């Protein structure tokens, strides 16, 4: 037998008039309130999740109260037909709940809900079940309002509590660089979800509130045009002063974040200084070191000049390690790992009568437009990766022209730091404003011979405009864009623009998909990129395999071998020795990245059996005079091409590091006795280049 709705309501009302029913209802309200309180508290440190939950709670409470109140108003009015005004009044009453106001005891409501209740009588009339619902919704609304006020007025307090709870956790701390910090944090959330992410904001919101009323504070926080989205960080804390203004060693106390010092002293933690003000980042790194920070520090700054000296000096202690994070350097590092954009793909690969390769049959001519930090990094890349060997075992023709409107000022300093990158080596520096008549005149006369153009003028839109105009000039001159030609366009932030524009340009058949972007923030700001985690792991393999190729009796394992050199770099009292070890380590990285270029010059037949061929290259201990112990003359010739190529690459990389030819190796003076043609080296020295080829064949 089904009970009618009125029967159920009467039964509930009857139950609620008893003492037990009222106590039970009170307990139920408290329990539901605690559940809702816990629901909001669970997300209180996650800004966007908390916002979403508060909004959902607000909407549901308003809807439920509006329906309930509309029915009650209709009954109280004793009107035959419901009126739209009832709903409007009910909505207003619902919103007033969140201002801690209820109408339970207003005239009309009181008599309807409570009936006639004398002090000596029990509750025998009215609508107890509706009172229960009204009180429940009021409690839920109060909890919602209180949590919003807590978030608005006490954000620093919530941050301090988070710091105390996570003292022993693995926390990555971010200072400044909002956009880059969020990209890096997003990557970390996906790759290392167990790590806690903390953002330290540069201002104190409570300091802004001095002299303001509570209502004005609420309006500023809720109605201000500037909204702050802290996702995907686990917590945000607000410093009393920016880190760049902190002096001395009591960093946590000065910032009003006493418990932050405990996190910074944890060696498992990382610190990222990502402000646009790179001088402030460098200052912050020294302050952190002085304050006892043991965490790994990643400092956004250019990897040039005094900054490199600063990085080296800061890292010469066992307690702290500072790494410069240079966007331009990393953008080009990614370019070196992008096989399809390597210079080797834009030259004509040579083959002899037997179809064997290892050499190139065309010149590599390149053009860099814009010679700022990114353009300078690109020149080093092209000089090393555009260095090939020709059929006669000589360096093939190379030319790179760099253009900038301020080249007279830039080149003067650049040539002092990199004296090996000079005119007679094929590097040309031209003072010319890109887009001027003289620029288009130069392009008109040189476009037919160019293989590789890089546009990095510091403006995403301008870069794309210049690239599209270059394509027009190239087609007008009759250049075949499908053959050994590419334009790289630096694009940092305009993803919406470059994706659509580049896709459109590459959809035009005559352009043959020759336009590519590089250097975007998103691919750079990934944890494995800025820490070089993948590259370091491969370099460890390479270093170990190279040592084994030199001496097969080498017994120390890979990790121990790498760590031994790292300790020598850290602890060796001789500055020259340390710098030489750093140079050697850089060559491990370089040979890992250059492997794709070497293999691209090898024909498939040799490529398929490269591991067997590697076994026919003697180790250094067994070396007498023959670099190859096999009987295949064609393989012997290809191996020589690759060994000469490696020496040319090695020379180019040293020139890009500022080295010149000298009587002996000196890492302080940046001289090296082997910066000379391959044929002028003795056989044993030449064999080191063969060992690089052997290691490449074994590992890649």
CORVEN-V34706 format. One record per run of one state. SS is the DSSP state (h for helix, s for strand, l for the rest). FROM is the first residue (numbers start at 1). TO is the last residue. If there is no record, write none. Layout:
# CORVEN-V34706
ss-><SS,SS>
from-><FROM,FROM>
to-><TO,TO>
This chain:
# CORVEN-V34706
ss-><l,h,l,h,l,h,l,h,l,h,l,h,l,h,l,s,l,h,l,s,l,h,l,h,l,s,l,h,l,h,l,h,l,s,l,h,l,s,l,h,l,s,l,h,l,h,l,h,l,s,l,s,l,s,l,h,l,s,l,s,l,s,l,h,l,h,l,s,l,h,l,s,l,h,l,s,l,h,l,h,l,s,l,h,l,h,l,h,l,h,l,h,l,h,l,h,l,h,l,s,l,s,l,s,l,h,l,h,l>
from-><1,5,17,19,42,47,78,84,98,109,115,128,154,155,166,171,176,178,192,196,202,205,209,214,224,235,239,243,246,251,255,260,265,270,274,278,291,296,301,306,315,321,326,327,337,339,342,343,347,349,351,359,361,364,370,373,386,389,390,395,396,398,405,407,418,423,426,427,432,437,450,452,456,460,477,486,491,495,508,509,512,515,519,521,525,527,531,533,551,558,572,575,601,604,609,610,615,633,657,660,662,666,667,671,673,678,681,683,700>
to-><4,16,18,41,46,77,83,97,108,114,127,153,154,165,170,175,177,191,195,201,204,208,213,223,234,238,242,245,250,254,259,264,269,273,277,290,295,300,305,314,320,325,326,336,338,341,342,346,348,350,358,360,363,369,372,385,388,389,394,395,397,404,406,417,422,425,426,431,436,449,451,455,459,476,485,490,494,507,508,511,514,518,520,524,526,530,532,550,557,571,574,600,603,608,609,614,632,656,659,661,665,666,670,672,677,680,682,699,700>
